[in-house]
Structures are given as structure tokens and as C-alpha cells.
């Protein structure tokens, strides 16, 4: 039996055989669609990935080491310990089923706390987004930012939770 998919034309629910994207009635749009896909693929090819890796991920030795730490077995073990310790509950807002582990004090600010479980907390996606923005203002972390020399490290999750919502 041939594999089929729904026609990509808006409002058309006719099934068409793979590899086509449009049914017989709307087939004139097929060439335009394929051309747009090829154009996107050319603009997001290996050069795009290389630029992302060199400019963002591996922009300096420190960021490269941080990225490799997050791929290590040590991090996987620490992450699992913290998730079980916090029972998969966000320590900032109390949302259950949170699966992200975050450094309370960012490792860009203090790299000695990288593998310290006391500096790790479970966090949900919404709080992680707010906390990252707060860290950029408070510590000066993030891409193209300069660390603030006189920034006082805050260890208390409850205090950070209040500050990041201001």
C-alpha cells in the first residue's frame, strides 16, 4: 500500500502519495514549495551550523569547557541527584514535573561552583527564562555582556525568585 499525506494547500484535506506535497488539483504549487525548501536548506546548511558553533557555542575556551561539562557523565549524575532531591518540583515557583536543573549562581560568574550540588536547583522553563534575564542584569552574564565586578552572589533561591519577578 502506498504511503500518503494530506495536501499542503490550505483547506484541502485530499490525500496525496509520497513524495508529492500537493494533490492533483493543487499540483501547480509543488514546484514553488520545493524551491522554497531548497532555498531554506541552502541558507541553513553547514555554514550556518559552523557559524552557530564558532560564534555562540564555542566562542571562547571558557564557553567550550562549559559546553563539554554539560555533555559529561558527571553532569548527568549531578542532574539526576538534584532532580531526585527536589522531587522534580521547581524550587522557584513550585511547579511540578520540572526537568531542568540550573545553577543558582551562574558558572560564568563563579566557575568553582560548577559541580556543587548546593549550587544546583530544579527549575521550570518559565522560571528559567526569567532567571536568565535576571542573571544578565544582576551578574552581567550572557553573550556580549561584561561580568559586573561588584555583583554580590545570592545563594537563596527564595530571594532570587522575588528579584527575578520584579
DSSP file (Angstrom, degrees, kcal/mol; ACC not computed):
  #  RESIDUE AA STRUCTURE BP1 BP2  ACC     N-H-->O    O-->H-N    N-H-->O    O-->H-N    TCO  KAPPA ALPHA  PHI   PSI    X-CA   Y-CA   Z-CA
    1    1 A X              0   0    0      0, 0.0     2,-0.1     0, 0.0     0, 0.0   0.000 360.0 360.0 360.0 131.9    0.0    0.0    0.0
    2    2 A X        -     0   0    0      1,-0.1     2,-0.3    15,-0.0     0, 0.0  -0.356 360.0-113.2 -71.5 148.4    1.5    3.4   -1.0
    3    3 A X        -     0   0    0     15,-0.1    15,-2.3    -2,-0.1     2,-0.3  -0.601  39.4-171.7 -80.0 141.7    2.3    6.0    1.7
    4    4 A X  E     -A   17   0A   0     -2,-0.3     2,-0.3    13,-0.3    13,-0.2  -0.865  13.9-171.3-132.0 163.3    0.2    9.1    1.7
    5    5 A X  E     -A   16   0A   0     11,-2.4    11,-3.2    -2,-0.3     2,-0.2  -0.950  37.0 -87.9-146.7 165.3    0.0   12.5    3.3
    6    6 A X  E     -A   15   0A   0     -2,-0.3     9,-0.2     9,-0.2     7,-0.1  -0.513  51.3 -98.6 -76.5 143.7   -2.5   15.4    3.4
    7    7 A X        -     0   0    0      7,-2.6    15,-0.2    -2,-0.2     5,-0.1  -0.346  24.8-138.1 -59.7 138.9   -2.3   18.0    0.7
    8    8 A X        +     0   0    0     13,-2.2     2,-0.2     2,-0.1    -1,-0.1   0.555  69.1 112.6 -79.0  -8.3   -0.4   21.1    1.9
    9    9 A X  S >  S-     0   0    0     12,-0.2     3,-2.1     1,-0.1    -2,-0.0  -0.481  83.8 -99.8 -67.7 131.6   -2.8   23.5    0.2
   10   10 A X  T 3  S+     0   0    0      1,-0.3    -1,-0.1    -2,-0.2     3,-0.1  -0.281 104.6   7.3 -57.2 127.1   -4.7   25.5    3.0
   11   11 A X  T 3  S+     0   0    0      1,-0.3     2,-0.5    -4,-0.1    -1,-0.3   0.294  98.4 119.5  86.9  -9.8   -8.2   24.0    3.5
   12   12 A X    <   +     0   0    0     -3,-2.1    -1,-0.3    -5,-0.1    11,-0.0  -0.780  35.3 179.1 -92.3 128.0   -7.6   21.0    1.2
   13   13 A X        +     0   0    0     -2,-0.5     2,-0.1    -7,-0.1    -1,-0.1   0.186  35.8 129.7-112.1  14.9   -7.9   17.6    3.0
   14   14 A X        -     0   0    0     -8,-0.1    -7,-2.6     1,-0.1     2,-0.3  -0.440  57.3-124.4 -71.1 143.0   -7.2   15.4    0.0
   15   15 A X  E     -A    6   0A   0     -9,-0.2     2,-0.3    -2,-0.1    -9,-0.2  -0.698  27.0-170.0 -89.3 141.0   -4.6   12.7    0.4
   16   16 A X  E     -A    5   0A   0    -11,-3.2   -11,-2.4    -2,-0.3     2,-0.2  -0.942  25.6-105.8-128.6 152.7   -1.6   12.6   -2.0
   17   17 A X  E >   -A    4   0A   0     -2,-0.3     3,-1.5   -13,-0.2   -13,-0.3  -0.494  52.7 -76.4 -78.2 142.8    1.0    9.9   -2.4
   18   18 A X  T 3  S+     0   0    0    -15,-2.3   -15,-0.1     1,-0.3     3,-0.1  -0.490 112.3  34.0 -66.3 145.1    4.6   10.5   -1.2
   19   19 A X  T 3  S+     0   0    0     -2,-0.1    -1,-0.3     1,-0.0   -15,-0.1  -0.962 103.0  88.4 -91.4   7.9    6.9   12.1   -2.3
   20   20 A X    <   -     0   0    0     -3,-1.5    -4,-0.1     1,-0.1   -15,-0.1  -0.305  53.8-163.6 -67.6 151.5    4.3   14.7   -3.5
   21   21 A X  S    S+     0   0    0      1,-0.1   -13,-2.2     6,-0.1     2,-0.3   0.540  72.0  49.6-107.9 -14.5    3.2   17.5   -1.2
   22   22 A X  S    S-     0   0    0    -15,-0.2    -5,-0.1   -14,-0.1    -1,-0.1  -0.927  81.0-117.0-128.2 150.6    0.1   18.6   -3.1
   23   23 A X    >   -     0   0    0     -2,-0.3     3,-0.5    -7,-0.1     4,-0.3  -0.156  43.2 -92.3 -74.5 175.9   -2.9   16.7   -4.6
   24   24 A X  G >  S+     0   0    0      1,-0.2     3,-0.8     2,-0.2     4,-0.2   0.855 125.5  55.6 -60.6 -35.8   -3.6   16.6   -8.3
   25   25 A X  G 3  S+     0   0    0      1,-0.2    -1,-0.2     2,-0.1     3,-0.2   0.830 120.1  29.4 -67.1 -32.7   -5.9   19.6   -8.0
   26   26 A X  G X  S+     0   0    0     -3,-0.5     3,-1.9     1,-0.1    -1,-0.2   0.092  81.0 120.6-114.4  21.0   -3.2   21.8   -6.4
   27   27 A X  G X   +     0   0    0     -3,-0.8     3,-1.7    -4,-0.3     4,-0.5   0.703  58.8  77.0 -63.8 -19.6   -0.1   20.3   -8.0
   28   28 A X  G 3  S+     0   0    0      1,-0.3     4,-0.4    -3,-0.2    -1,-0.3   0.704  90.4  57.7 -64.5 -16.7    0.9   23.6   -9.6
   29   29 A X  G <> S+     0   0    0     -3,-1.9     4,-2.2     1,-0.2    -1,-0.3   0.569  84.0  85.5 -86.7  -9.9    2.2   24.7   -6.2
   30   30 A X  H <> S+     0   0    0     -3,-1.7     4,-2.6    -4,-0.2     5,-0.2   0.922  88.0  47.7 -59.6 -49.4    4.6   21.7   -5.9
   31   31 A X  H  > S+     0   0    0     -4,-0.5     4,-2.2     1,-0.2    -1,-0.2   0.899 112.5  49.5 -62.3 -41.5    7.5   23.3   -7.8
   32   32 A X  H  > S+     0   0    0     -4,-0.4     4,-2.0     2,-0.2    -1,-0.2   0.904 111.8  49.0 -63.3 -42.2    7.2   26.6   -5.8
   33   33 A X  H  X S+     0   0    0     -4,-2.2     4,-2.0     2,-0.2    -2,-0.2   0.929 111.6  48.1 -64.3 -46.5    7.2   24.7   -2.5
   34   34 A X  H  X S+     0   0    0     -4,-2.6     4,-2.3     1,-0.2    -1,-0.2   0.883 110.3  52.7 -62.4 -38.6   10.2   22.5   -3.4
   35   35 A X  H  X S+     0   0    0     -4,-2.2     4,-2.3    -5,-0.2    -1,-0.2   0.907 108.8  49.4 -63.6 -41.5   12.1   25.7   -4.5
   36   36 A X  H  X S+     0   0    0     -4,-2.0     4,-2.1     2,-0.2    -1,-0.2   0.878 110.7  50.6 -67.1 -36.1   11.4   27.4   -1.2
   37   37 A X  H  X S+     0   0    0     -4,-2.0     4,-2.4     2,-0.2    -2,-0.2   0.907 111.1  48.1 -66.0 -41.6   12.6   24.3    0.7
   38   38 A X  H  X S+     0   0    0     -4,-2.3     4,-2.3     2,-0.2    -2,-0.2   0.887 110.2  52.3 -66.2 -38.0   15.8   24.2   -1.3
   39   39 A X  H  X S+     0   0    0     -4,-2.3     4,-1.9     2,-0.2    -2,-0.2   0.920 111.2  46.7 -63.0 -43.9   16.4   27.9   -0.7
   40   40 A X  H  X S+     0   0    0     -4,-2.1     4,-1.4     1,-0.2    -2,-0.2   0.923 111.4  51.7 -63.5 -44.1   16.0   27.4    3.1
   41   41 A X  H  < S+     0   0    0     -4,-2.4    -2,-0.2     1,-0.2    -1,-0.2   0.884 109.3  50.2 -62.1 -39.0   18.3   24.4    3.1
   42   42 A X  H >< S+     0   0    0     -4,-2.3     3,-0.8     1,-0.2    -1,-0.2   0.893 112.4  46.6 -66.0 -38.6   21.0   26.3    1.2
   43   43 A X  H 3< S+     0   0    0     -4,-1.9    -1,-0.2     1,-0.2    -2,-0.2   0.687 118.6  41.4 -78.8 -16.7   20.8   29.2    3.7
   44   44 A X  T 3< S+     0   0    0     -4,-1.4    -1,-0.2    -3,-0.2    -2,-0.2  -0.167  91.1 116.9-121.2  39.2   20.9   26.9    6.7
   45   45 A X  S <> S-     0   0    0     -3,-0.8     4,-1.8     3,-0.1     3,-0.3   0.263  87.7 -52.3 -86.4-148.2   23.5   24.4    5.6
   46   46 A X  H  > S+     0   0    0      1,-0.2     4,-2.8     2,-0.2     5,-0.2   0.814 133.8  58.3 -64.6 -31.9   26.9   23.6    7.1
   47   47 A X  H  > S+     0   0    0      2,-0.2     4,-2.4     1,-0.2    -1,-0.2   0.902 105.8  50.1 -64.7 -39.9   28.0   27.2    7.0
   48   48 A X  H  > S+     0   0    0     -3,-0.3     4,-2.2     2,-0.2    -2,-0.2   0.930 113.5  45.1 -62.0 -46.3   25.0   28.1    9.3
   49   49 A X  H  X S+     0   0    0     -4,-1.8     4,-2.5     2,-0.2    -2,-0.2   0.903 112.4  51.3 -66.2 -41.2   25.9   25.4   11.7
   50   50 A X  H  X S+     0   0    0     -4,-2.8     4,-2.6     1,-0.2     5,-0.3   0.910 110.2  49.6 -62.1 -42.3   29.6   26.3   11.7
   51   51 A X  H  X S+     0   0    0     -4,-2.4     4,-2.8     2,-0.2     5,-0.5   0.920 110.4  50.3 -63.2 -43.4   28.8   29.9   12.4
   52   52 A X  H  X>S+     0   0    0     -4,-2.2     4,-2.2     1,-0.2     5,-1.7   0.943 113.4  45.5 -59.7 -47.9   26.5   28.9   15.3
   53   53 A X  I  <>S+     0   0    0     -4,-2.5     5,-3.8     3,-0.2    -2,-0.2   0.920 119.7  39.0 -63.6 -45.0   29.2   26.7   16.9
   54   54 A X  I  <5S+     0   0    0     -4,-2.6    -2,-0.2     3,-0.2    -1,-0.2   0.849 124.5  36.5 -76.9 -34.4   32.0   29.2   16.5
   55   55 A X  I  <5S+     0   0    0     -4,-2.8    -3,-0.2    -5,-0.3    -2,-0.2   0.866 134.3  14.0 -87.9 -38.2   30.1   32.3   17.3
   56   56 A X  I ><5S+     0   0    0     -4,-2.2     3,-0.7    -5,-0.5    -3,-0.2   0.886 129.2  33.7-104.4 -59.4   27.8   31.1   20.1
   57   57 A X  I 3 <S+     0   0    0     -5,-1.7    10,-0.2     1,-0.2     3,-0.2   0.941 132.2  22.5 -72.3 -49.4   28.7   27.7   21.5
   58   58 A X  T 3 <S+     0   0    0     -5,-3.8    -1,-0.2    -6,-0.2     6,-0.1  -0.177  76.5 137.1-110.3  39.2   32.5   27.7   21.3
   59   59 A X  S <  S-     0   0    0     -3,-0.7     2,-0.3    -4,-0.1    -1,-0.2   0.736  78.1  -2.0 -66.0 -21.7   33.1   31.4   21.2
   60   60 A X  S  > S-     0   0    0     -3,-0.2     4,-2.1    -4,-0.1     5,-0.2  -0.948  82.7 -93.3-154.3 175.5   36.0   31.1   23.7
   61   61 A X  H  > S+     0   0    0     -2,-0.3     4,-2.3     1,-0.2     5,-0.2   0.854 120.7  54.2 -63.9 -35.3   37.8   28.5   25.8
   62   62 A X  H  > S+     0   0    0      2,-0.2     4,-2.2     1,-0.2    -1,-0.2   0.942 110.6  44.3 -65.0 -48.2   35.6   29.0   28.8
   63   63 A X  H  > S+     0   0    0      1,-0.2     4,-2.5     2,-0.2    -2,-0.2   0.868 112.3  53.7 -65.5 -36.1   32.3   28.5   26.9
   64   64 A X  H  X S+     0   0    0     -4,-2.1     4,-2.2     2,-0.2    -1,-0.2   0.923 109.4  47.6 -63.4 -43.9   33.7   25.5   25.2
   65   65 A X  H  X S+     0   0    0     -4,-2.3     4,-2.0     2,-0.2    -2,-0.2   0.891 111.7  51.2 -64.2 -39.6   34.7   23.9   28.5
   66   66 A X  H  X S+     0   0    0     -4,-2.2     4,-1.9     2,-0.2    -2,-0.2   0.922 109.5  49.8 -62.9 -44.0   31.2   24.7   29.9
   67   67 A X  H  X S+     0   0    0     -4,-2.5     4,-0.6   -10,-0.2    -2,-0.2   0.912 111.2  48.6 -62.4 -42.4   29.5   23.1   26.9
   68   68 A X  H >< S+     0   0    0     -4,-2.2     3,-0.7     1,-0.2     4,-0.3   0.842 106.7  57.5 -67.5 -32.2   31.7   20.0   27.3
   69   69 A X  H >< S+     0   0    0     -4,-2.0     3,-1.6     1,-0.2     6,-0.5   0.914 102.6  54.0 -61.7 -42.0   30.9   19.8   31.0
   70   70 A X  H 3< S+     0   0    0     -4,-1.9    -1,-0.2     1,-0.3    -2,-0.2   0.646 108.2  50.4 -69.9 -12.8   27.1   19.7   30.2
   71   71 A X  T << S+     0   0    0     -3,-0.7    -1,-0.3    -4,-0.6    -2,-0.2   0.396  94.0 103.4 -97.9   0.1   27.8   16.7   27.9
   72   72 A X  S <> S-     0   0    0     -3,-1.6     4,-1.7    -4,-0.3     5,-0.1  -0.364  79.5-121.8 -86.3 162.2   29.8   14.8   30.6
   73   73 A X  H  > S+     0   0    0      1,-0.2     4,-2.4     2,-0.2     5,-0.2   0.822 111.8  62.6 -67.3 -31.9   28.7   11.9   32.8
   74   74 A X  H  > S+     0   0    0      1,-0.2     4,-2.6     2,-0.2    -1,-0.2   0.933 104.9  45.8 -59.9 -45.7   29.5   13.9   35.9
   75   75 A X  H  > S+     0   0    0     -6,-0.5     4,-3.1     2,-0.2     5,-0.2   0.912 110.5  53.1 -64.7 -41.9   26.8   16.5   34.9
   76   76 A X  H  X S+     0   0    0     -4,-1.7     4,-2.0     1,-0.2    -1,-0.2   0.901 111.8  46.3 -60.4 -40.2   24.3   13.7   34.1
   77   77 A X  H  X S+     0   0    0     -4,-2.4     4,-2.3     2,-0.2    -2,-0.2   0.930 114.2  46.8 -66.9 -46.5   24.9   12.2   37.5
   78   78 A X  H  X S+     0   0    0     -4,-2.6     4,-2.4     1,-0.2    -2,-0.2   0.915 111.7  51.9 -61.1 -43.5   24.6   15.6   39.3
   79   79 A X  H  X S+     0   0    0     -4,-3.1     4,-2.5     1,-0.2    -1,-0.2   0.915 110.1  47.9 -60.1 -45.3   21.5   16.5   37.3
   80   80 A X  H  X S+     0   0    0     -4,-2.0     4,-2.2    -5,-0.2     5,-0.2   0.907 110.9  51.6 -63.8 -42.4   19.8   13.2   38.3
   81   81 A X  H  X S+     0   0    0     -4,-2.3     4,-2.5     1,-0.2    -2,-0.2   0.926 112.2  45.9 -58.8 -46.2   20.8   13.7   42.0
   82   82 A X  H  X S+     0   0    0     -4,-2.4     4,-2.7     2,-0.2    40,-0.2   0.906 111.0  51.6 -68.1 -42.5   19.3   17.2   42.1
   83   83 A X  H  <>S+     0   0    0     -4,-2.5     5,-2.0     1,-0.2     4,-0.4   0.912 114.3  43.8 -61.0 -41.9   16.1   16.2   40.3
   84   84 A X  H ><5S+     0   0    0     -4,-2.2     3,-0.6     3,-0.2    -2,-0.2   0.886 112.8  52.1 -70.3 -38.1   15.5   13.4   42.8
   85   85 A X  H 3<5S+     0   0    0     -4,-2.5    -2,-0.2     1,-0.2    -1,-0.2   0.906 116.9  39.0 -61.7 -42.0   16.4   15.6   45.7
   86   86 A X  T ><5S-     0   0    0     -4,-2.7     3,-1.4    -5,-0.1    -1,-0.2   0.404 106.7-126.6 -91.1   2.5   13.9   18.3   44.6
   87   87 A X  T < 5 -     0   0    0     -3,-0.6    10,-0.3    -4,-0.4    -3,-0.2   0.822  62.2 -68.3  55.8  35.5   11.3   15.7   43.5
   88   88 A X  T 3 <S+     0   0    0     -5,-2.0    10,-2.8    -6,-0.2     2,-0.5   0.766 101.6 135.2  57.9  29.3   11.0   17.3   40.1
   89   89 A X    <   -     0   0    0     -3,-1.4    33,-0.3    -6,-0.2     7,-0.2  -0.928  63.7-111.9-110.7 130.6    9.4   20.4   41.6
   90   90 A X     >  -     0   0    0      5,-2.9     4,-1.5    -2,-0.5    33,-0.2  -0.408  20.0-151.7 -60.0 126.8   10.6   23.9   40.5
   91   91 A X  T  4 S+     0   0    0     31,-2.6    -1,-0.2     1,-0.2    32,-0.1   0.566  91.2  51.5 -78.7  -8.8   12.3   25.5   43.5
   92   92 A X  T  4 S+     0   0    0     30,-0.3    -1,-0.2     3,-0.1    31,-0.1   0.826 131.5   5.0 -96.3 -38.8   11.4   29.0   42.4
   93   93 A X  T  4 S-     0   0    0      2,-0.1    -2,-0.2    68,-0.0    30,-0.1   0.534  92.9-116.0-125.4 -12.0    7.6   28.7   41.8
   94   94 A X     <  +     0   0    0     -4,-1.5     2,-0.2     1,-0.3    -3,-0.1   0.573  54.6 158.4  87.8   9.8    6.7   25.2   43.0
   95   95 A X        -     0   0    0     -6,-0.1    -5,-2.9     1,-0.1     3,-0.4  -0.510  35.8-131.2 -69.3 129.5    5.5   23.9   39.6
   96   96 A X  S    S+     0   0    0     -2,-0.2    -7,-0.2    -7,-0.2    -8,-0.1  -0.266  80.6  35.7 -77.3 169.2    5.6   20.0   39.5
   97   97 A X  S    S+     0   0    0    -10,-0.3     2,-0.4    -9,-0.3    -8,-0.2   0.797  73.6 158.4  59.9  34.3    7.2   17.9   36.7
   98   98 A X        -     0   0    0    -10,-2.8    -1,-0.2    -3,-0.4    26,-0.1  -0.747  18.4-179.0 -87.1 134.2   10.1   20.3   36.1
   99   99 A X        +     0   0    0     -2,-0.4     2,-0.4    24,-0.1    25,-0.1   0.266  45.6  98.5-121.3  11.1   13.0   18.6   34.4
  100  100 A X  E     -B  123   0B   0     23,-1.0    23,-2.8   -12,-0.1     2,-0.5  -0.830  53.6-156.1-102.8 139.7   15.6   21.4   34.1
  101  101 A X  E     -B  122   0B   0     -2,-0.4     2,-0.3    21,-0.2    21,-0.2  -0.961  16.9-175.6-114.3 131.9   18.5   21.8   36.5
  102  102 A X  E     -B  121   0B   0     19,-2.9    19,-2.3    -2,-0.5     2,-0.5  -0.908  30.0-111.1-128.9 151.4   20.1   25.2   36.8
  103  103 A X  E     -B  120   0B   0     -2,-0.3    17,-0.3    17,-0.2     3,-0.1  -0.698  19.1-149.3 -79.1 128.9   23.0   26.8   38.7
  104  104 A X  S    S+     0   0    0     15,-3.5     2,-0.6    -2,-0.5    -1,-0.2   0.960  96.7  33.9 -62.8 -51.8   21.8   29.1   41.4
  105  105 A X  S    S-     0   0    0     14,-0.4    -1,-0.2     8,-0.1     5,-0.1  -0.939 108.3-113.9-100.8 120.5   24.9   31.2   41.0
  106  106 A X    >>  -     0   0    0     -2,-0.6     4,-2.0     1,-0.1     3,-1.0  -0.192  11.4-131.7 -60.3 143.9   25.8   31.1   37.3
  107  107 A X  T 34 S+     0   0    0      1,-0.3    -1,-0.1     2,-0.2     7,-0.1   0.693 106.4  66.0 -71.8 -16.4   29.1   29.3   36.5
  108  108 A X  T 34 S+     0   0    0      1,-0.2    -1,-0.3     2,-0.1     3,-0.3   0.853 108.5  40.4 -65.9 -33.0   30.1   32.2   34.3
  109  109 A X  T <4 S+     0   0    0     -3,-1.0     2,-0.3     1,-0.3    -2,-0.2   0.882 137.2  10.7 -82.5 -41.9   30.2   34.3   37.5
  110  110 A X    ><  -     0   0    0     -4,-2.0     3,-1.3    -5,-0.1    -1,-0.3  -0.803  61.5-178.0-142.1  95.9   31.8   31.6   39.7
  111  111 A X  G >  S+     0   0    0     -2,-0.3     3,-1.4     1,-0.3     4,-0.2   0.665  76.6  74.3 -71.5 -16.4   33.2   28.6   37.9
  112  112 A X  G 3  S+     0   0    0      1,-0.3     3,-0.4     2,-0.1    -1,-0.3   0.740  92.3  56.9 -67.5 -21.5   34.3   26.9   41.2
  113  113 A X  G X  S+     0   0    0     -3,-1.3     3,-1.1     1,-0.2    -1,-0.3   0.238  74.3 108.5 -92.2  13.4   30.6   26.1   41.9
  114  114 A X  T <  S+     0   0    0     -3,-1.4    -1,-0.2     1,-0.3    -2,-0.1   0.889  88.7  27.4 -59.4 -44.3   30.1   24.2   38.7
  115  115 A X  T 3  S+     0   0    0     -3,-0.4     2,-0.6    -4,-0.2    -1,-0.3   0.104  91.2 118.2-108.5  21.5   29.9   20.7   40.2
  116  116 A X    X   -     0   0    0     -3,-1.1     3,-1.5     1,-0.1     4,-0.1  -0.798  51.7-156.6 -92.1 117.5   28.5   21.8   43.6
  117  117 A X  G >  S+     0   0    0     -2,-0.6     3,-1.4     1,-0.3    -1,-0.1   0.773  93.0  64.2 -66.2 -24.2   25.0   20.2   44.3
  118  118 A X  G 3  S+     0   0    0      1,-0.3    -1,-0.3    -3,-0.1    -5,-0.0   0.710 101.1  52.4 -69.5 -17.8   24.3   23.0   46.8
  119  119 A X  G <  S+     0   0    0     -3,-1.5   -15,-3.5    -6,-0.2   -14,-0.4   0.295  98.0  85.4 -97.6   7.7   24.5   25.4   43.8
  120  120 A X  E <   +B  103   0B   0     -3,-1.4     2,-0.3   -17,-0.3   -17,-0.2  -0.877  51.1 172.5-113.3 143.8   22.0   23.5   41.7
  121  121 A X  E     -B  102   0B   0    -19,-2.3   -19,-2.9    -2,-0.4     2,-0.2  -0.996  35.4-110.2-146.8 147.5   18.2   23.7   41.8
  122  122 A X  E     +B  101   0B   0     -2,-0.3   -31,-2.6   -33,-0.3     2,-0.3  -0.579  42.9 179.8 -74.8 139.9   15.4   22.3   39.7
  123  123 A X  E     -B  100   0B   0    -23,-2.8   -23,-1.0   -33,-0.2   -24,-0.1  -0.997  24.0-127.2-145.8 144.5   13.7   24.9   37.7
  124  124 A X     >  -     0   0    0     -2,-0.3     4,-2.3   -26,-0.1     5,-0.2  -0.394  35.5-104.2 -84.9 169.2   10.7   25.1   35.2
  125  125 A X  H  > S+     0   0    0      2,-0.2     4,-2.2     1,-0.2     5,-0.2   0.905 118.4  50.3 -62.5 -43.1   11.0   26.6   31.7
  126  126 A X  H  > S+     0   0    0      1,-0.2     4,-2.0     2,-0.2    -1,-0.2   0.935 114.1  43.8 -63.4 -45.9    9.2   29.8   32.6
  127  127 A X  H  > S+     0   0    0      1,-0.2     4,-3.2     2,-0.2    -1,-0.2   0.865 110.5  56.5 -67.0 -34.8   11.3   30.5   35.7
  128  128 A X  H  X S+     0   0    0     -4,-2.3     4,-2.4     2,-0.2    -1,-0.2   0.907 107.3  48.6 -63.5 -40.4   14.5   29.6   33.8
  129  129 A X  H  X S+     0   0    0     -4,-2.2     4,-1.8     2,-0.2    -1,-0.2   0.934 114.9  44.7 -63.7 -45.4   13.7   32.2   31.2
  130  130 A X  H  X S+     0   0    0     -4,-2.0     4,-2.3     1,-0.2    -2,-0.2   0.904 113.8  49.9 -64.5 -41.8   13.0   34.8   33.9
  131  131 A X  H  X S+     0   0    0     -4,-3.2     4,-3.0     2,-0.2    -2,-0.2   0.891 107.9  53.1 -67.0 -39.0   16.1   33.8   35.9
  132  132 A X  H  X S+     0   0    0     -4,-2.4     4,-1.9    -5,-0.2    -1,-0.2   0.918 110.8  47.1 -61.4 -43.2   18.4   34.0   32.8
  133  133 A X  H  X S+     0   0    0     -4,-1.8     4,-1.4     2,-0.2    -2,-0.2   0.903 113.0  49.3 -64.1 -40.7   17.2   37.6   32.1
  134  134 A X  H  X S+     0   0    0     -4,-2.3     4,-3.2     1,-0.2     5,-0.3   0.910 108.5  53.1 -64.6 -42.5   17.7   38.5   35.8
  135  135 A X  H  X>S+     0   0    0     -4,-3.0     4,-2.3     1,-0.2     5,-1.3   0.873 105.3  55.0 -61.3 -37.1   21.2   37.0   35.8
  136  136 A X  H  <5S+     0   0    0     -4,-1.9    -1,-0.2     4,-0.2    -2,-0.2   0.880 115.0  39.4 -64.3 -36.4   22.1   39.1   32.8
  137  137 A X  H  <5S+     0   0    0     -4,-1.4    -2,-0.2    -3,-0.2    -1,-0.2   0.910 124.7  36.5 -76.7 -43.2   21.0   42.2   34.7
  138  138 A X  H  <5S+     0   0    0     -4,-3.2    -3,-0.2    -5,-0.1    -2,-0.2   0.933 134.3  18.5 -79.5 -48.1   22.5   41.3   38.1
  139  139 A X  T  <5S-     0   0    0     -4,-2.3     9,-2.6    -5,-0.3    -3,-0.2   0.673  95.5-122.5 -98.9 -20.8   25.7   39.4   37.2
  140  140 A X      < +     0   0    0     -5,-1.3    -4,-0.2     7,-0.3    -3,-0.1   0.772  57.3 153.0  81.3  27.0   26.3   40.6   33.6
  141  141 A X        +     0   0    0     -6,-1.0    -1,-0.2    -9,-0.1     5,-0.1  -0.311  21.8  67.4 -83.0 171.0   26.3   37.1   32.2
  142  142 A X  S >  S-     0   0    0      3,-0.1     3,-1.6    -2,-0.1     2,-0.1  -0.272  90.1 -34.0 106.5 168.0   25.3   36.1   28.7
  143  143 A X  T 3  S+     0   0    0      1,-0.3     3,-0.1    -2,-0.1   -87,-0.0  -0.368 126.3   1.8 -64.9 134.3   26.6   36.6   25.2
  144  144 A X  T 3  S+     0   0    0      1,-0.2     2,-0.3    -2,-0.1    -1,-0.3   0.559 103.8 121.4  65.1  12.4   28.3   40.0   24.6
  145  145 A X    <   -     0   0    0     -3,-1.6     2,-0.4    -5,-0.0    -1,-0.2  -0.713  58.5-132.7-100.0 157.0   27.8   41.1   28.2
  146  146 A X        -     0   0    0     -2,-0.3     2,-0.1    -5,-0.1    -3,-0.0  -0.916  27.8-111.0-107.5 133.3   30.6   42.0   30.7
  147  147 A X        -     0   0    0     -2,-0.4     2,-0.6     1,-0.1    -7,-0.3  -0.376  30.8-120.1 -62.3 137.8   30.5   40.5   34.1
  148  148 A X    >   -     0   0    0     -9,-2.6     3,-1.2     1,-0.2    -1,-0.1  -0.725  19.5-152.4 -83.2 118.4   29.7   43.1   36.8
  149  149 A X  T 3  S+     0   0    0     -2,-0.6    -1,-0.2     1,-0.3    -2,-0.0   0.865  89.8  43.8 -64.0 -40.8   32.7   43.2   39.1
  150  150 A X  T 3  S+     0   0    0     -3,-0.1    -1,-0.3     2,-0.1     2,-0.2   0.286  80.0 133.7 -91.8  12.2   30.9   44.3   42.3
  151  151 A X    <   -     0   0    0     -3,-1.2     2,-0.5   -12,-0.1   -12,-0.1  -0.422  52.7-135.3 -67.3 132.1   27.9   42.0   41.9
  152  152 A X        -     0   0    0     -2,-0.2     2,-0.1   -14,-0.1    -1,-0.1  -0.776  19.3-122.9 -90.2 123.4   27.1   40.2   45.2
  153  153 A X        -     0   0    0     -2,-0.5     2,-0.5   -44,-0.0   -48,-0.1  -0.445  21.2-151.5 -67.6 136.3   26.4   36.5   44.7
  154  154 A X        +     0   0    0     -2,-0.1    -1,-0.0   -50,-0.1     6,-0.0  -0.949  18.0 177.5-112.3 121.0   22.9   35.5   46.0
  155  155 A X        +     0   0    0     -2,-0.5     2,-0.5   -50,-0.0    -1,-0.1   0.652  52.3  95.5 -95.8 -19.5   22.6   31.9   47.3
  156  156 A X     >  -     0   0    0      1,-0.2     4,-2.0   -52,-0.0     5,-0.2  -0.647  57.6-158.6 -85.0 119.6   19.0   31.9   48.5
  157  157 A X  H  > S+     0   0    0     -2,-0.5     4,-2.6     1,-0.2    -1,-0.2   0.863  92.1  55.5 -63.3 -38.4   16.5   30.6   45.9
  158  158 A X  H  > S+     0   0    0      2,-0.2     4,-1.6     1,-0.2    -1,-0.2   0.893 108.0  48.1 -64.2 -39.9   13.6   32.4   47.5
  159  159 A X  H  > S+     0   0    0      2,-0.2     4,-2.5     1,-0.2    -1,-0.2   0.916 112.4  48.8 -65.9 -43.2   15.3   35.8   47.3
  160  160 A X  H  X S+     0   0    0     -4,-2.0     4,-2.8     1,-0.2    -2,-0.2   0.906 107.1  56.2 -62.3 -41.1   16.2   35.2   43.6
  161  161 A X  H  X S+     0   0    0     -4,-2.6     4,-0.6     1,-0.2    -1,-0.2   0.883 111.2  43.8 -59.8 -38.6   12.6   34.1   42.9
  162  162 A X  H >< S+     0   0    0     -4,-1.6     3,-0.6     1,-0.2     4,-0.4   0.913 115.0  48.4 -71.6 -42.8   11.4   37.5   44.3
  163  163 A X  H >< S+     0   0    0     -4,-2.5     3,-1.0     1,-0.2    -2,-0.2   0.860 106.7  55.3 -67.5 -36.1   14.1   39.5   42.5
  164  164 A X  H 3< S+     0   0    0     -4,-2.8    -1,-0.2     1,-0.2    -2,-0.2   0.676 105.3  53.0 -75.6 -14.9   13.6   37.9   39.1
  165  165 A X  T <<        0   0    0     -3,-0.6    -1,-0.2    -4,-0.6    -2,-0.2   0.476 360.0 360.0 -95.2  -2.6    9.9   38.8   39.0
  166  166 A X    <         0   0    0     -3,-1.0    -1,-0.2    -4,-0.4    -2,-0.1   0.481 360.0 360.0 -75.0 360.0   10.5   42.5   39.7
